[in-house]
Amino acid sequence: MEATDLNNEQVTKTCLVITRNQGQSFYIGEDILVEIQRIEGKRASIKIFAPKNVKILRSEILNKFTN
């Protein structure tokens, strides 16, 4: 899959789709934990535990500044 990184450069990335229920979690690498905190209708609230040096940006915010 082709995607644009934070520097607007085209990069090839892989994609994994997983299903999680409320209270369940998954890791990205060894030090980023993503937890499904709450599901209400079509919306999910998630917690992301990551080192302070990891940027976490919502895509709509990133797109606002890169387009």
N, C-alpha and C positions, 0 to 999 in steps of 0.2 A: 504494500500500500504506500502510495506517495503522500507525504504530508509536509507541512511547512513548520520549521522549528522556530524558536524565539528570535532568531536572527534573520527570518524570512528566507531561509535557504531550504531548497527541496531536499528531503531526506527520505530514505526508504525505512518504513517501520513495520513491525508486526502488530497484530491485534489479537487479543484474547477476550472473549465474551464469557462472563461467568454469572451465575445466579446466586444471590445471597438473600437471606431473610434478615429481618430486624434482629439486631444483636450479634450477627455473624460478622466476620472480618476476613481480610486477606492481606498478605504482604506483597510489597513491590520491592524486590531486592531483599536485603537483610535488615534494613533499618527504617523502612517506611511501612506503617501499618494503616490500613483503611478499614474503618468500622462503620457498618450501617447502623446508625443511631435510631432512626425513626422512619417509618413509611406511612404516609397519609395520602390515600388516593394515588395519583400519578407522581407524587413528589417523594423524594427520599432525602433525609438529612444524613450527612456522613461526617465522621470525624476522621481527620488525617493527622497521624502522629509522625513527624519527620524531623530530622536534624534542622537546626536554625538556618543552615546554609543552603537548604533546598527551597527553591522558589515554588510556590503553589499559587497558581493564577487561574481564575475562572476564564473560560474561553471567550466569553462575550467581552470581558474587560481587556484581555489581550488583543482581540480583534479590533477593538475601539482604537487602540494605540498603534496598531501595525497596518491598518488599512487607510 
